[in-house]
């Protein structure tokens, strides 16, 4: 079983009608892509305003947090 299969949630009717497994896959991937786009925009803004070290530090902090959160979800805690 993949890690993505552990996330069970209600699937809206519009997604269910979209096409079974493909709809469920997009229902799980869409929030992740939205979060990634927002983080990328935020880090780009920090970098452009002249703070590249802070942008790198924030990016590493986000990656670390995601790693720890993913490990906690995978272990069932």
mmCIF file of the N, C-alpha and C atoms, coordinates in Angstrom:
data_MODEL
# 
_entry.id   MODEL 
# 
loop_
_atom_site.group_PDB 
_atom_site.id 
_atom_site.type_symbol 
_atom_site.label_atom_id 
_atom_site.label_alt_id 
_atom_site.label_comp_id 
_atom_site.label_asym_id 
_atom_site.label_entity_id 
_atom_site.label_seq_id 
_atom_site.pdbx_PDB_ins_code 
_atom_site.Cartn_x 
_atom_site.Cartn_y 
_atom_site.Cartn_z 
_atom_site.occupancy 
_atom_site.B_iso_or_equiv 
_atom_site.pdbx_formal_charge 
_atom_site.auth_seq_id 
_atom_site.auth_comp_id 
_atom_site.auth_asym_id 
_atom_site.auth_atom_id 
_atom_site.pdbx_PDB_model_num 
ATOM 1   N N  . UNK A 1 1  ? 0.852   -1.172 0.000   1.00 0.00 ? 1  UNK A N  1 
ATOM 2   C CA . UNK A 1 1  ? 0.000   0.000  0.000   1.00 0.00 ? 1  UNK A CA 1 
ATOM 3   C C  . UNK A 1 1  ? 0.896   1.233  0.000   1.00 0.00 ? 1  UNK A C  1 
ATOM 4   N N  . UNK A 1 2  ? 0.580   2.170  -0.866  1.00 0.00 ? 2  UNK A N  1 
ATOM 5   C CA . UNK A 1 2  ? 1.381   3.379  -0.926  1.00 0.00 ? 2  UNK A CA 1 
ATOM 6   C C  . UNK A 1 2  ? 0.949   4.338  0.179   1.00 0.00 ? 2  UNK A C  1 
ATOM 7   N N  . UNK A 1 3  ? 1.817   5.314  0.439   1.00 0.00 ? 3  UNK A N  1 
ATOM 8   C CA . UNK A 1 3  ? 1.521   6.290  1.472   1.00 0.00 ? 3  UNK A CA 1 
ATOM 9   C C  . UNK A 1 3  ? 0.272   7.095  1.120   1.00 0.00 ? 3  UNK A C  1 
ATOM 10  N N  . UNK A 1 4  ? 0.066   7.387  -0.152  1.00 0.00 ? 4  UNK A N  1 
ATOM 11  C CA . UNK A 1 4  ? -1.095  8.172  -0.580  1.00 0.00 ? 4  UNK A CA 1 
ATOM 12  C C  . UNK A 1 4  ? -2.403  7.415  -0.332  1.00 0.00 ? 4  UNK A C  1 
ATOM 13  N N  . UNK A 1 5  ? -2.371  6.091  -0.297  1.00 0.00 ? 5  UNK A N  1 
ATOM 14  C CA . UNK A 1 5  ? -3.583  5.313  -0.066  1.00 0.00 ? 5  UNK A CA 1 
ATOM 15  C C  . UNK A 1 5  ? -4.046  5.390  1.387   1.00 0.00 ? 5  UNK A C  1 
ATOM 16  N N  . UNK A 1 6  ? -3.174  5.861  2.289   1.00 0.00 ? 6  UNK A N  1 
ATOM 17  C CA . UNK A 1 6  ? -3.553  5.966  3.694   1.00 0.00 ? 6  UNK A CA 1 
ATOM 18  C C  . UNK A 1 6  ? -4.443  7.173  3.964   1.00 0.00 ? 6  UNK A C  1 
ATOM 19  N N  . UNK A 1 7  ? -4.486  8.133  3.049   1.00 0.00 ? 7  UNK A N  1 
ATOM 20  C CA . UNK A 1 7  ? -5.284  9.330  3.239   1.00 0.00 ? 7  UNK A CA 1 
ATOM 21  C C  . UNK A 1 7  ? -6.684  9.084  2.683   1.00 0.00 ? 7  UNK A C  1 
ATOM 22  N N  . UNK A 1 8  ? -7.613  8.877  3.574   1.00 0.00 ? 8  UNK A N  1 
ATOM 23  C CA . UNK A 1 8  ? -8.987  8.645  3.158   1.00 0.00 ? 8  UNK A CA 1 
ATOM 24  C C  . UNK A 1 8  ? -9.819  9.859  3.549   1.00 0.00 ? 8  UNK A C  1 
ATOM 25  N N  . UNK A 1 9  ? -10.623 10.317 2.652   1.00 0.00 ? 9  UNK A N  1 
ATOM 26  C CA . UNK A 1 9  ? -11.486 11.450 2.934   1.00 0.00 ? 9  UNK A CA 1 
ATOM 27  C C  . UNK A 1 9  ? -12.688 11.403 2.027   1.00 0.00 ? 9  UNK A C  1 
ATOM 28  N N  . UNK A 1 10 ? -13.687 12.177 2.361   1.00 0.00 ? 10 UNK A N  1 
ATOM 29  C CA . UNK A 1 10 ? -14.870 12.201 1.498   1.00 0.00 ? 10 UNK A CA 1 
ATOM 30  C C  . UNK A 1 10 ? -14.522 12.792 0.135   1.00 0.00 ? 10 UNK A C  1 
ATOM 31  N N  . UNK A 1 11 ? -15.000 12.171 -0.901  1.00 0.00 ? 11 UNK A N  1 
ATOM 32  C CA . UNK A 1 11 ? -14.729 12.628 -2.256  1.00 0.00 ? 11 UNK A CA 1 
ATOM 33  C C  . UNK A 1 11 ? -15.992 13.284 -2.792  1.00 0.00 ? 11 UNK A C  1 
ATOM 34  N N  . UNK A 1 12 ? -15.903 14.547 -3.199  1.00 0.00 ? 12 UNK A N  1 
ATOM 35  C CA . UNK A 1 12 ? -17.084 15.231 -3.719  1.00 0.00 ? 12 UNK A CA 1 
ATOM 36  C C  . UNK A 1 12 ? -17.669 14.516 -4.941  1.00 0.00 ? 12 UNK A C  1 
ATOM 37  N N  . UNK A 1 13 ? -18.942 14.710 -5.151  1.00 0.00 ? 13 UNK A N  1 
ATOM 38  C CA . UNK A 1 13 ? -19.629 14.058 -6.260  1.00 0.00 ? 13 UNK A CA 1 
ATOM 39  C C  . UNK A 1 13 ? -19.021 14.436 -7.595  1.00 0.00 ? 13 UNK A C  1 
ATOM 40  N N  . UNK A 1 14 ? -18.631 15.700 -7.753  1.00 0.00 ? 14 UNK A N  1 
ATOM 41  C CA . UNK A 1 14 ? -18.038 16.120 -9.026  1.00 0.00 ? 14 UNK A CA 1 
ATOM 42  C C  . UNK A 1 14 ? -16.737 15.380 -9.305  1.00 0.00 ? 14 UNK A C  1 
ATOM 43  N N  . UNK A 1 15 ? -15.972 15.076 -8.261  1.00 0.00 ? 15 UNK A N  1 
ATOM 44  C CA . UNK A 1 15 ? -14.732 14.325 -8.437  1.00 0.00 ? 15 UNK A CA 1 
ATOM 45  C C  . UNK A 1 15 ? -15.046 12.863 -8.747  1.00 0.00 ? 15 UNK A C  1 
ATOM 46  N N  . UNK A 1 16 ? -16.045 12.297 -8.049  1.00 0.00 ? 16 UNK A N  1 
ATOM 47  C CA . UNK A 1 16 ? -16.404 10.901 -8.287  1.00 0.00 ? 16 UNK A CA 1 
ATOM 48  C C  . UNK A 1 16 ? -16.835 10.677 -9.726  1.00 0.00 ? 16 UNK A C  1 
ATOM 49  N N  . UNK A 1 17 ? -17.555 11.618 -10.275 1.00 0.00 ? 17 UNK A N  1 
ATOM 50  C CA . UNK A 1 17 ? -18.018 11.479 -11.643 1.00 0.00 ? 17 UNK A CA 1 
ATOM 51  C C  . UNK A 1 17 ? -16.904 11.692 -12.655 1.00 0.00 ? 17 UNK A C  1 
ATOM 52  N N  . UNK A 1 18 ? -15.804 12.264 -12.221 1.00 0.00 ? 18 UNK A N  1 
ATOM 53  C CA . UNK A 1 18 ? -14.714 12.594 -13.128 1.00 0.00 ? 18 UNK A CA 1 
ATOM 54  C C  . UNK A 1 18 ? -14.059 11.353 -13.711 1.00 0.00 ? 18 UNK A C  1 
ATOM 55  N N  . UNK A 1 19 ? -14.015 10.285 -12.949 1.00 0.00 ? 19 UNK A N  1 
ATOM 56  C CA . UNK A 1 19 ? -13.437 9.090  -13.528 1.00 0.00 ? 19 UNK A CA 1 
ATOM 57  C C  . UNK A 1 19 ? -12.727 8.182  -12.554 1.00 0.00 ? 19 UNK A C  1 
ATOM 58  N N  . UNK A 1 20 ? -13.320 7.852  -11.470 1.00 0.00 ? 20 UNK A N  1 
ATOM 59  C CA . UNK A 1 20 ? -12.805 6.845  -10.553 1.00 0.00 ? 20 UNK A CA 1 
ATOM 60  C C  . UNK A 1 20 ? -11.461 7.171  -9.954  1.00 0.00 ? 20 UNK A C  1 
ATOM 61  N N  . UNK A 1 21 ? -10.470 6.351  -10.259 1.00 0.00 ? 21 UNK A N  1 
ATOM 62  C CA . UNK A 1 21 ? -9.149  6.483  -9.660  1.00 0.00 ? 21 UNK A CA 1 
ATOM 63  C C  . UNK A 1 21 ? -8.463  7.783  -10.045 1.00 0.00 ? 21 UNK A C  1 
ATOM 64  N N  . UNK A 1 22 ? -8.653  8.236  -11.263 1.00 0.00 ? 22 UNK A N  1 
ATOM 65  C CA . UNK A 1 22 ? -8.040  9.490  -11.681 1.00 0.00 ? 22 UNK A CA 1 
ATOM 66  C C  . UNK A 1 22 ? -8.587  10.655 -10.870 1.00 0.00 ? 22 UNK A C  1 
ATOM 67  N N  . UNK A 1 23 ? -9.873  10.641 -10.595 1.00 0.00 ? 23 UNK A N  1 
ATOM 68  C CA . UNK A 1 23 ? -10.485 11.690 -9.785  1.00 0.00 ? 23 UNK A CA 1 
ATOM 69  C C  . UNK A 1 23 ? -9.956  11.684 -8.367  1.00 0.00 ? 23 UNK A C  1 
ATOM 70  N N  . UNK A 1 24 ? -9.803  10.521 -7.784  1.00 0.00 ? 24 UNK A N  1 
ATOM 71  C CA . UNK A 1 24 ? -9.253  10.426 -6.429  1.00 0.00 ? 24 UNK A CA 1 
ATOM 72  C C  . UNK A 1 24 ? -7.812  10.905 -6.400  1.00 0.00 ? 24 UNK A C  1 
ATOM 73  N N  . UNK A 1 25 ? -7.053  10.579 -7.440  1.00 0.00 ? 25 UNK A N  1 
ATOM 74  C CA . UNK A 1 25 ? -5.652  10.997 -7.506  1.00 0.00 ? 25 UNK A CA 1 
ATOM 75  C C  . UNK A 1 25 ? -5.567  12.518 -7.550  1.00 0.00 ? 25 UNK A C  1 
ATOM 76  N N  . UNK A 1 26 ? -6.379  13.164 -8.386  1.00 0.00 ? 26 UNK A N  1 
ATOM 77  C CA . UNK A 1 26 ? -6.366  14.629 -8.468  1.00 0.00 ? 26 UNK A CA 1 
ATOM 78  C C  . UNK A 1 26 ? -6.860  15.249 -7.175  1.00 0.00 ? 26 UNK A C  1 
ATOM 79  N N  . UNK A 1 27 ? -7.804  14.604 -6.502  1.00 0.00 ? 27 UNK A N  1 
ATOM 80  C CA . UNK A 1 27 ? -8.331  15.119 -5.240  1.00 0.00 ? 27 UNK A CA 1 
ATOM 81  C C  . UNK A 1 27 ? -7.239  15.151 -4.175  1.00 0.00 ? 27 UNK A C  1 
ATOM 82  N N  . UNK A 1 28 ? -6.281  14.211 -4.237  1.00 0.00 ? 28 UNK A N  1 
ATOM 83  C CA . UNK A 1 28 ? -5.171  14.195 -3.287  1.00 0.00 ? 28 UNK A CA 1 
ATOM 84  C C  . UNK A 1 28 ? -4.030  15.093 -3.730  1.00 0.00 ? 28 UNK A C  1 
ATOM 85  N N  . UNK A 1 29 ? -3.790  15.214 -5.030  1.00 0.00 ? 29 UNK A N  1 
ATOM 86  C CA . UNK A 1 29 ? -2.640  15.944 -5.541  1.00 0.00 ? 29 UNK A CA 1 
ATOM 87  C C  . UNK A 1 29 ? -2.888  17.451 -5.588  1.00 0.00 ? 29 UNK A C  1 
ATOM 88  N N  . UNK A 1 30 ? -4.108  17.865 -5.826  1.00 0.00 ? 30 UNK A N  1 
ATOM 89  C CA . UNK A 1 30 ? -4.408  19.287 -5.981  1.00 0.00 ? 30 UNK A CA 1 
ATOM 90  C C  . UNK A 1 30 ? -4.018  20.127 -4.763  1.00 0.00 ? 30 UNK A C  1 
ATOM 91  N N  . UNK A 1 31 ? -4.314  19.735 -3.520  1.00 0.00 ? 31 UNK A N  1 
ATOM 92  C CA . UNK A 1 31 ? -3.853  20.547 -2.380  1.00 0.00 ? 31 UNK A CA 1 
ATOM 93  C C  . UNK A 1 31 ? -2.331  20.621 -2.277  1.00 0.00 ? 31 UNK A C  1 
ATOM 94  N N  . UNK A 1 32 ? -1.656  19.546 -2.620  1.00 0.00 ? 32 UNK A N  1 
ATOM 95  C CA . UNK A 1 32 ? -0.192  19.538 -2.565  1.00 0.00 ? 32 UNK A CA 1 
ATOM 96  C C  . UNK A 1 32 ? 0.387   20.505 -3.599  1.00 0.00 ? 32 UNK A C  1 
ATOM 97  N N  . UNK A 1 33 ? -0.160  20.485 -4.803  1.00 0.00 ? 33 UNK A N  1 
ATOM 98  C CA . UNK A 1 33 ? 0.315   21.395 -5.836  1.00 0.00 ? 33 UNK A CA 1 
ATOM 99  C C  . UNK A 1 33 ? 0.009   22.847 -5.488  1.00 0.00 ? 33 UNK A C  1 
ATOM 100 N N  . UNK A 1 34 ? -1.138  23.099 -4.900  1.00 0.00 ? 34 UNK A N  1 
ATOM 101 C CA . UNK A 1 34 ? -1.487  24.448 -4.482  1.00 0.00 ? 34 UNK A CA 1 
ATOM 102 C C  . UNK A 1 34 ? -0.529  24.951 -3.409  1.00 0.00 ? 34 UNK A C  1 
ATOM 103 N N  . UNK A 1 35 ? -0.235  24.100 -2.436  1.00 0.00 ? 35 UNK A N  1 
ATOM 104 C CA . UNK A 1 35 ? 0.713   24.465 -1.382  1.00 0.00 ? 35 UNK A CA 1 
ATOM 105 C C  . UNK A 1 35 ? 2.107   24.715 -1.963  1.00 0.00 ? 35 UNK A C  1 
ATOM 106 N N  . UNK A 1 36 ? 2.536   23.859 -2.881  1.00 0.00 ? 36 UNK A N  1 
ATOM 107 C CA . UNK A 1 36 ? 3.855   24.026 -3.495  1.00 0.00 ? 36 UNK A CA 1 
ATOM 108 C C  . UNK A 1 36 ? 3.937   25.326 -4.291  1.00 0.00 ? 36 UNK A C  1 
ATOM 109 N N  . UNK A 1 37 ? 2.884   25.678 -4.999  1.00 0.00 ? 37 UNK A N  1 
ATOM 110 C CA . UNK A 1 37 ? 2.874   26.925 -5.765  1.00 0.00 ? 37 UNK A CA 1 
ATOM 111 C C  . UNK A 1 37 ? 2.923   28.135 -4.839  1.00 0.00 ? 37 UNK A C  1 
ATOM 112 N N  . UNK A 1 38 ? 2.184   28.091 -3.748  1.00 0.00 ? 38 UNK A N  1 
ATOM 113 C CA . UNK A 1 38 ? 2.187   29.205 -2.801  1.00 0.00 ? 38 UNK A CA 1 
ATOM 114 C C  . UNK A 1 38 ? 3.554   29.369 -2.142  1.00 0.00 ? 38 UNK A C  1 
ATOM 115 N N  . UNK A 1 39 ? 4.168   28.264 -1.749  1.00 0.00 ? 39 UNK A N  1 
ATOM 116 C CA . UNK A 1 39 ? 5.497   28.323 -1.126  1.00 0.00 ? 39 UNK A CA 1 
ATOM 117 C C  . UNK A 1 39 ? 6.527   28.836 -2.119  1.00 0.00 ? 39 UNK A C  1 
ATOM 118 N N  . UNK A 1 40 ? 6.459   28.371 -3.354  1.00 0.00 ? 40 UNK A N  1 
ATOM 119 C CA . UNK A 1 40 ? 7.403   28.829 -4.378  1.00 0.00 ? 40 UNK A CA 1 
ATOM 120 C C  . UNK A 1 40 ? 7.249   30.326 -4.616  1.00 0.00 ? 40 UNK A C  1 
ATOM 121 N N  . UNK A 1 41 ? 6.030   30.819 -4.690  1.00 0.00 ? 41 UNK A N  1 
ATOM 122 C CA . UNK A 1 41 ? 5.796   32.250 -4.885  1.00 0.00 ? 41 UNK A CA 1 
ATOM 123 C C  . UNK A 1 41 ? 6.328   33.051 -3.699  1.00 0.00 ? 41 UNK A C  1 
ATOM 124 N N  . UNK A 1 42 ? 6.098   32.549 -2.495  1.00 0.00 ? 42 UNK A N  1 
ATOM 125 C CA . UNK A 1 42 ? 6.575   33.230 -1.288  1.00 0.00 ? 42 UNK A CA 1 
ATOM 126 C C  . UNK A 1 42 ? 8.103   33.283 -1.251  1.00 0.00 ? 42 UNK A C  1 
ATOM 127 N N  . UNK A 1 43 ? 8.749   32.161 -1.534  1.00 0.00 ? 43 UNK A N  1 
ATOM 128 C CA . UNK A 1 43 ? 10.210  32.131 -1.519  1.00 0.00 ? 43 UNK A CA 1 
ATOM 129 C C  . UNK A 1 43 ? 10.810  32.987 -2.629  1.00 0.00 ? 43 UNK A C  1 
ATOM 130 N N  . UNK A 1 44 ? 10.169  33.006 -3.785  1.00 0.00 ? 44 UNK A N  1 
ATOM 131 C CA . UNK A 1 44 ? 10.636  33.858 -4.880  1.00 0.00 ? 44 UNK A CA 1 
ATOM 132 C C  . UNK A 1 44 ? 10.540  35.323 -4.490  1.00 0.00 ? 44 UNK A C  1 
ATOM 133 N N  . UNK A 1 45 ? 9.460   35.694 -3.831  1.00 0.00 ? 45 UNK A N  1 
ATOM 134 C CA . UNK A 1 45 ? 9.295   37.070 -3.381  1.00 0.00 ? 45 UNK A CA 1 
ATOM 135 C C  . UNK A 1 45 ? 10.383  37.456 -2.379  1.00 0.00 ? 45 UNK A C  1 
ATOM 136 N N  . UNK A 1 46 ? 10.673  36.583 -1.435  1.00 0.00 ? 46 UNK A N  1 
ATOM 137 C CA . UNK A 1 46 ? 11.738  36.852 -0.469  1.00 0.00 ? 46 UNK A CA 1 
ATOM 138 C C  . UNK A 1 46 ? 13.084  36.978 -1.184  1.00 0.00 ? 46 UNK A C  1 
ATOM 139 N N  . UNK A 1 47 ? 13.339  36.089 -2.126  1.00 0.00 ? 47 UNK A N  1 
ATOM 140 C CA . UNK A 1 47 ? 14.610  36.110 -2.847  1.00 0.00 ? 47 UNK A CA 1 
ATOM 141 C C  . UNK A 1 47 ? 14.754  37.384 -3.675  1.00 0.00 ? 47 UNK A C  1 
ATOM 142 N N  . UNK A 1 48 ? 13.682  37.801 -4.354  1.00 0.00 ? 48 UNK A N  1 
ATOM 143 C CA . UNK A 1 48 ? 13.731  38.982 -5.220  1.00 0.00 ? 48 UNK A CA 1 
ATOM 144 C C  . UNK A 1 48 ? 13.924  40.267 -4.406  1.00 0.00 ? 48 UNK A C  1 
ATOM 145 N N  . UNK A 1 49 ? 13.371  40.302 -3.197  1.00 0.00 ? 49 UNK A N  1 
ATOM 146 C CA . UNK A 1 49 ? 13.492  41.514 -2.387  1.00 0.00 ? 49 UNK A CA 1 
ATOM 147 C C  . UNK A 1 49 ? 14.877  41.677 -1.788  1.00 0.00 ? 49 UNK A C  1 
ATOM 148 N N  . UNK A 1 50 ? 15.782  40.764 -2.062  1.00 0.00 ? 50 UNK A N  1 
ATOM 149 C CA . UNK A 1 50 ? 17.165  40.931 -1.636  1.00 0.00 ? 50 UNK A CA 1 
ATOM 150 C C  . UNK A 1 50 ? 17.574  40.147 -0.411  1.00 0.00 ? 50 UNK A C  1 
ATOM 151 N N  . UNK A 1 51 ? 16.853  39.089 -0.106  1.00 0.00 ? 51 UNK A N  1 
ATOM 152 C CA . UNK A 1 51 ? 17.177  38.275 1.068   1.00 0.00 ? 51 UNK A CA 1 
ATOM 153 C C  . UNK A 1 51 ? 17.355  36.811 0.668   1.00 0.00 ? 51 UNK A C  1 
ATOM 154 N N  . UNK A 1 52 ? 18.385  36.493 -0.121  1.00 0.00 ? 52 UNK A N  1 
ATOM 155 C CA . UNK A 1 52 ? 18.528  35.105 -0.583  1.00 0.00 ? 52 UNK A CA 1 
ATOM 156 C C  . UNK A 1 52 ? 18.847  34.118 0.532   1.00 0.00 ? 52 UNK A C  1 
ATOM 157 N N  . UNK A 1 53 ? 19.603  34.542 1.531   1.00 0.00 ? 53 UNK A N  1 
ATOM 158 C CA . UNK A 1 53 ? 19.951  33.627 2.631   1.00 0.00 ? 53 UNK A CA 1 
ATOM 159 C C  . UNK A 1 53 ? 18.696  33.268 3.425   1.00 0.00 ? 53 UNK A C  1 
ATOM 160 N N  . UNK A 1 54 ? 17.845  34.234 3.669   1.00 0.00 ? 54 UNK A N  1 
ATOM 161 C CA . UNK A 1 54 ? 16.603  33.962 4.401   1.00 0.00 ? 54 UNK A CA 1 
ATOM 162 C C  . UNK A 1 54 ? 15.696  33.056 3.578   1.00 0.00 ? 54 UNK A C  1 
ATOM 163 N N  . UNK A 1 55 ? 15.644  33.278 2.263   1.00 0.00 ? 55 UNK A N  1 
ATOM 164 C CA . UNK A 1 55 ? 14.816  32.429 1.400   1.00 0.00 ? 55 UNK A CA 1 
ATOM 165 C C  . UNK A 1 55 ? 15.307  30.982 1.448   1.00 0.00 ? 55 UNK A C  1 
ATOM 166 N N  . UNK A 1 56 ? 16.602  30.785 1.406   1.00 0.00 ? 56 UNK A N  1 
ATOM 167 C CA . UNK A 1 56 ? 17.160  29.429 1.483   1.00 0.00 ? 56 UNK A CA 1 
ATOM 168 C C  . UNK A 1 56 ? 16.861  28.809 2.848   1.00 0.00 ? 56 UNK A C  1 
ATOM 169 N N  . UNK A 1 57 ? 17.004  29.588 3.907   1.00 0.00 ? 57 UNK A N  1 
ATOM 170 C CA . UNK A 1 57 ? 16.740  29.091 5.248   1.00 0.00 ? 57 UNK A CA 1 
ATOM 171 C C  . UNK A 1 57 ? 15.279  28.684 5.409   1.00 0.00 ? 57 UNK A C  1 
ATOM 172 N N  . UNK A 1 58 ? 14.367  29.511 4.925   1.00 0.00 ? 58 UNK A N  1 
ATOM 173 C CA . UNK A 1 58 ? 12.933  29.194 5.005   1.00 0.00 ? 58 UNK A CA 1 
ATOM 174 C C  . UNK A 1 58 ? 12.605  27.951 4.176   1.00 0.00 ? 58 UNK A C  1 
ATOM 175 N N  . UNK A 1 59 ? 13.216  27.834 2.995   1.00 0.00 ? 59 UNK A N  1 
ATOM 176 C CA . UNK A 1 59 ? 12.985  26.650 2.161   1.00 0.00 ? 59 UNK A CA 1 
ATOM 177 C C  . UNK A 1 59 ? 13.442  25.379 2.876   1.00 0.00 ? 59 UNK A C  1 
ATOM 178 N N  . UNK A 1 60 ? 14.596  25.425 3.510   1.00 0.00 ? 60 UNK A N  1 
ATOM 179 C CA . UNK A 1 60 ? 15.082  24.257 4.250   1.00 0.00 ? 60 UNK A CA 1 
ATOM 180 C C  . UNK A 1 60 ? 14.187  23.939 5.447   1.00 0.00 ? 60 UNK A C  1 
ATOM 181 N N  . UNK A 1 61 ? 13.703  24.964 6.120   1.00 0.00 ? 61 UNK A N  1 
ATOM 182 C CA . UNK A 1 61 ? 12.804  24.739 7.256   1.00 0.00 ? 61 UNK A CA 1 
ATOM 183 C C  . UNK A 1 61 ? 11.509  24.072 6.796   1.00 0.00 ? 61 UNK A C  1 
ATOM 184 N N  . UNK A 1 62 ? 10.977  24.502 5.656   1.00 0.00 ? 62 UNK A N  1 
ATOM 185 C CA . UNK A 1 62 ? 9.741   23.900 5.128   1.00 0.00 ? 62 UNK A CA 1 
ATOM 186 C C  . UNK A 1 62 ? 9.975   22.445 4.730   1.00 0.00 ? 62 UNK A C  1 
ATOM 187 N N  . UNK A 1 63 ? 11.093  22.170 4.076   1.00 0.00 ? 63 UNK A N  1 
ATOM 188 C CA . UNK A 1 63 ? 11.407  20.794 3.686   1.00 0.00 ? 63 UNK A CA 1 
ATOM 189 C C  . UNK A 1 63 ? 11.572  19.913 4.919   1.00 0.00 ? 63 UNK A C  1 
ATOM 190 N N  . UNK A 1 64 ? 12.246  20.422 5.946   1.00 0.00 ? 64 UNK A N  1 
ATOM 191 C CA . UNK A 1 64 ? 12.408  19.655 7.185   1.00 0.00 ? 64 UNK A CA 1 
ATOM 192 C C  . UNK A 1 64 ? 11.063  19.365 7.837   1.00 0.00 ? 64 UNK A C  1 
ATOM 193 N N  . UNK A 1 65 ? 10.200  20.386 7.888   1.00 0.00 ? 65 UNK A N  1 
ATOM 194 C CA . UNK A 1 65 ? 8.887   20.201 8.496   1.00 0.00 ? 65 UNK A CA 1 
ATOM 195 C C  . UNK A 1 65 ? 8.076   19.170 7.721   1.00 0.00 ? 65 UNK A C  1 
ATOM 196 N N  . UNK A 1 66 ? 8.116   19.241 6.395   1.00 0.00 ? 66 UNK A N  1 
ATOM 197 C CA . UNK A 1 66 ? 7.375   18.275 5.584   1.00 0.00 ? 66 UNK A CA 1 
ATOM 198 C C  . UNK A 1 66 ? 7.911   16.860 5.784   1.00 0.00 ? 66 UNK A C  1 
ATOM 199 N N  . UNK A 1 67 ? 9.226   16.710 5.920   1.00 0.00 ? 67 UNK A N  1 
ATOM 200 C CA . UNK A 1 67 ? 9.808   15.395 6.161   1.00 0.00 ? 67 UNK A CA 1 
ATOM 201 C C  . UNK A 1 67 ? 9.321   14.826 7.492   1.00 0.00 ? 67 UNK A C  1 
ATOM 202 N N  . UNK A 1 68 ? 9.342   15.635 8.534   1.00 0.00 ? 68 UNK A N  1 
ATOM 203 C CA . UNK A 1 68 ? 8.908   15.174 9.854   1.00 0.00 ? 68 UNK A CA 1 
ATOM 204 C C  . UNK A 1 68 ? 7.412   14.864 9.850   1.00 0.00 ? 68 UNK A C  1 
ATOM 205 N N  . UNK A 1 69 ? 6.616   15.710 9.204   1.00 0.00 ? 69 UNK A N  1 
ATOM 206 C CA . UNK A 1 69 ? 5.168   15.464 9.135   1.00 0.00 ? 69 UNK A CA 1 
ATOM 207 C C  . UNK A 1 69 ? 4.876   14.189 8.351   1.00 0.00 ? 69 UNK A C  1 
ATOM 208 N N  . UNK A 1 70 ? 5.587   13.966 7.255   1.00 0.00 ? 70 UNK A N  1 
ATOM 209 C CA . UNK A 1 70 ? 5.392   12.751 6.472   1.00 0.00 ? 70 UNK A CA 1 
ATOM 210 C C  . UNK A 1 70 ? 5.792   11.502 7.246   1.00 0.00 ? 70 UNK A C  1 
ATOM 211 N N  . UNK A 1 71 ? 6.872   11.590 8.012   1.00 0.00 ? 71 UNK A N  1 
ATOM 212 C CA . UNK A 1 71 ? 7.299   10.448 8.822   1.00 0.00 ? 71 UNK A CA 1 
ATOM 213 C C  . UNK A 1 71 ? 6.278   10.137 9.902   1.00 0.00 ? 71 UNK A C  1 
ATOM 214 N N  . UNK A 1 72 ? 5.694   11.174 10.489  1.00 0.00 ? 72 UNK A N  1 
ATOM 215 C CA . UNK A 1 72 ? 4.684   10.947 11.529  1.00 0.00 ? 72 UNK A CA 1 
ATOM 216 C C  . UNK A 1 72 ? 3.425   10.316 10.950  1.00 0.00 ? 72 UNK A C  1 
ATOM 217 N N  . UNK A 1 73 ? 3.029   10.759 9.756   1.00 0.00 ? 73 UNK A N  1 
ATOM 218 C CA . UNK A 1 73 ? 1.848   10.176 9.112   1.00 0.00 ? 73 UNK A CA 1 
ATOM 219 C C  . UNK A 1 73 ? 2.115   8.729  8.727   1.00 0.00 ? 73 UNK A C  1 
ATOM 220 N N  . UNK A 1 74 ? 3.303   8.467  8.192   1.00 0.00 ? 74 UNK A N  1 
ATOM 221 C CA . UNK A 1 74 ? 3.627   7.105  7.762   1.00 0.00 ? 74 UNK A CA 1 
ATOM 222 C C  . UNK A 1 74 ? 3.721   6.138  8.942   1.00 0.00 ? 74 UNK A C  1 
ATOM 223 N N  . UNK A 1 75 ? 4.174   6.619  10.083  1.00 0.00 ? 75 UNK A N  1 
ATOM 224 C CA . UNK A 1 75 ? 4.308   5.737  11.234  1.00 0.00 ? 75 UNK A CA 1 
ATOM 225 C C  . UNK A 1 75 ? 2.995   5.573  11.994  1.00 0.00 ? 75 UNK A C  1 
ATOM 226 N N  . UNK A 1 76 ? 1.995   6.391  11.664  1.00 0.00 ? 76 UNK A N  1 
ATOM 227 C CA . UNK A 1 76 ? 0.696   6.254  12.286  1.00 0.00 ? 76 UNK A CA 1 
ATOM 228 C C  . UNK A 1 76 ? 0.524   7.060  13.550  1.00 0.00 ? 76 UNK A C  1 
ATOM 229 N N  . UNK A 1 77 ? 1.438   7.962  13.851  1.00 0.00 ? 77 UNK A N  1 
ATOM 230 C CA . UNK A 1 77 ? 1.334   8.795  15.081  1.00 0.00 ? 77 UNK A CA 1 
ATOM 231 C C  . UNK A 1 77 ? 0.548   10.049 14.806  1.00 0.00 ? 77 UNK A C  1 
# 
